[in-house]
Amino acid sequence: MASKPIPDIVVGRLPVYLRALSAMSAEGKSVTSSQELASRLGLTSAQIRKDLSHFGEFGKQGLGYNVSFLIEQLRRILKLGQLWDVVLVGAGDLGRALANYQGFHDRGFRIRMVFDNNPSKIGQTLAGFVISDSARVVELVRREGIRVAMLAVPAAQAQPATLHLIEAGVQAILNYAPTTLIVPRGVYVQNIDPAVHLQRMTYYLEPPGPR
């Protein structure tokens, strides 16, 4: 019998658990509990235990979780035993910030290429990368076998850029453009739109008074 698919919302919480556990390890903690994790993350201990149970038994009742072991297991589940090469499309303000960000490598990712369609940027250097012409995405990304992309382009350019990435063999796209991408089955998209998250938060706030 085929195993039951893991809900995407559960998979989405695993990197959050990994981040918290890595912080605990840096603090010198060797053992933790679902209650301690829950208090750090604003979740319930029952939710954490249920999420982890999808993948096996990683702790013992009354003894908690070995931090190093659980980090190792989460990295295995998330396929972080290797360094994933990433292509970055868009060398504007956001693309520049992403290219210069130093936190990807330690968490399993390495930017390998940067593309843009602005003639004034093509051939320039950004964070040690020579910016390539977006017209060469299919050729260059396919040649390198890169399967992960970050998309930091204006909304109007996002769908065409996505189609080129898919043609190049990319299967996972982190989309910063404020639009919904249409992709075929087998291509996974994560959307990051700061304005959407800001709008979600203001629901909980009282409107500011007159100034």
N, C-alpha and C positions, 0 to 999 in steps of 0.2 A: 504494500500500500504506500502511495506517495505521501511524503511528509506534508503536513499542513503549512501553507505559506505563512511566514512571519509578518504580522501587520507592520506597515511602513512606519506608523507612529512609534512602534516599539524600537525598530531599527534606528529611528531618529533620536531616541533617548540614549542609545549606547555611547555615542561620542561624548555626550554630556557626563555620563558615568565615568568614562575613561578620563576626561579632564579633571573631574573631582578626585578620582583615585590617584592620578599623577601628582596633583597638588598635595594629597596626603602623604604620598611617598617622599616628596621633596621636603615635607615637614618631619620626616623620620618615623612616620607611623607604619607599623608592619601588619596590624590587624584592624579591621573596621567592622561595622555592622550595618544592616539595612537601615536601622534607625538613625545612625550617624550620617549615612549618605543622604537619607531623606531630609534631615534637618539642614544639610548644606544646600540642597537643591530645591527645597520647597515642594517636595513630593511626599507621598506616604510610603512607609516601609513596605506595606503590602504591595504597592505598585512596583517597587523595585524588585522585590522577590518574584513577583509574577513575570516581570519582563525577563529577568535572568533565567527563569525556569524554562523559557522557550528554547534555551540553548544547552541546558544541562544543569547539574548540581555543582555549584561552585563554593558552597560554604557548609558549615555544620551547625545545627541548632545549638545555641548556647555558646558557640565558639566564634561565630562570625565568619568573616572572609579574610583570607590572607591577601593583603593589598597587592603584593608583587605578582602573585599567581593570578588574581583577577585581572590585573592590567594585561598580563600576558595572554589570557584567554580572550579578553575583549579585542585586543589587537589582532589575534588570530581570526576571530569572527568577522571583524571589519576588513580583513585582508590587508593589514598594515605591516606585514612582515617584509614587504618590499617597498621601495620608494617609487611612487607613481609620478610619471612625467605628466606635465600639464601644459597646454597651450593657452596663451592669453590673447584674446582678440579685443583690441581697443586700447589705445595708448593715450587716452585723454587723462583728465585729472584723476579719475577713479582707477584707470588702468595703471597709471604711474604709481599710485599708492599701493596697489596690489603687487606690482613688480618689485617694489622696494620693501615689501613686508617681509620680515625675517622669521616669522613664526610658522611658515608652511613646512619647511624642511624637517624640523624636529617632530612634526606630526604626520609625516609620511608622504609629503608632496614636494615636487621640484618643478618650478617653471622652466620650460625648455625653449620656448619660442614666444615671441611677441609679434603681433600683426596689427596693422592699421591701414586704412585706405586714404589717409591724408598725405598727398605728395610731399608736404613740407616735413612730415615726420619719418617717412620711409627712408631708411639708411642711417637715421640718427641712432644714437646709443641710449638705451634706457636700462638702468640697473645692470649694466654689463651685457645686455642683449642688443643686437642690431635689429631694429624694427624692420620687419619684412612686409612686403606688399600683400594686402589681404587677398588679392587676386591669385596668390600662390598658396593659399591655405591648403587646398586639396592636394596639390603636388607635394608640398613639404611635410605636412602632417601625416599623410599616408606613408610617405617614405620612412618616417621615424616610428610609425606604429603607435602614435600617441592616442589614447582612448579617453582622456579627460580634458575638458576645456573650461575656461572661465570667460564669460561673455560680458564685456564692459563697454557696450556701444549704445548709441541712442536707440530709442524704441523702434523707429522706422527702419533701422538697419538690422535689427535683431533676428527677424525671421530669415531673411536672405543669408545672413552669416551662419545661422543655425543649419540651414540646408547644405551649405558648403562643408561645415564641420562633419555633418552626418555622412556626406559623400566621402569625406576623408577617412571615415572609420571611427569617429568619436562616438562613444556610447553614453557618456555622462557629462552633463553641462550644468555648471553653476552660473545661473543667469542673473545679472545685476540690472538688466534693462527693465524698465517699468512696463512690461507687456507680457502676455501669456504666449508661450511658444507652442507651435503645433509640431509634434514629433511622432514618428512611427513607433509601434510597439518594439520594445527592446532598447529604446533610448530613454535614459532617466534624466529628468530635469529637476533641479532645486532652484527656486526663485528667491532672491534676496532684494526686496524693495524697501529701503528704510522708511519711505513715506507711508507705506502700508502699516508698518509696525508703529509708527508715530500716531497714525489715525486710530489704531487699535487701542493705544494707551490713553488717548484723550477721552475716550468713552468713559473712563473712570475718574476723570478730573472735573472739578467745577470750573465753568468758564471764568476767565479773568474779568475783574471789574473794570469800569471805565477808567481811562487814564487822563 
